[in-house]
Amino acid sequence: MASDLELSAMRQAITLSALGLGTTSPNPPVGCVILDRGGTVVGAGFHRRKGEPHAEAHALNAAGDAARGGTAVVTLEPCNHVGVTPACRQELINAGISRVVIAVMDPTSRGEGGASMLTAAGVEVETDVLRDEALTVLEPWLTATVRRRPYLTWAFAADGGHQSSEEERLLLDLRANADLVLEGKTVDEGIPGGHASAHFAPPGDADIDVGLSQWLSAAYEGGVRSVLVVGHEHGAALRRHLKDVDEIVVSVPRTDPSRALEVVHPDLVPIGFRAIEVAAHADSLTFRMRRLYV
């Protein structure tokens, strides 16, 4: 069972993993913390983009010799394959790590999986530690990977009016989490130049009103794992294809109770979605919903 020190380290690793949001695709955003034999944090790292060192490599490099006999706390199962970078499970073994604590198992593991290979090498492995907390960062990538299409977030203002300052800040935040942003028919990278161009080739401008599923499939093949659609322009198409929408973020203006039904109308919260966050602002609130996966 994970110790309090390991749980604290896992939450640190989850925070680190979020620093890779918007740049790691097609790779996942992962964080790693190294504890020495006495439980002191001696190394930490996160994965920034494909082609660069993984989280474990950054953390082991920071820890140096202090990693020997220590514990690696990582948000996603260490990879078991040699690709653009070495297999993380082998780097952990080579560094003399004696225990690995994992939040989420990797459905893309090749062969027996990194956890199995670590165990075979005599490394103690514990899985599913703070899994639900780690999914706050990893769920979009996992959903995209399992469904083989990008995780799609639709963000809009409930009244369709002029964006408030809160809405503008919200969109900036959402853009930084997304690989691609679609406004009208224009497609932009969420963080301009954030991805490794050698491994990221998204499709061009899109008319998702007539070809949403095809465009999403092409985006996935180009390395895209998350898409943000902004505004009402594609609302009719998205409501027709709600199966392709994973998350809805709506800004609701503060209003008089007499206008309640105008602002929060019945189809604002579609069947099959659950509320995951409500944030109040000076003149609006943000309501965030995520699809219920079965």
Summary of the structure (lengths in Angstrom):
residues: 294
radius of gyration: 20.7
end to end distance: 29.1
largest distance: 66.7
contacts: 1002
relative contact order: 0.12
helix: 37%
strand: 23%
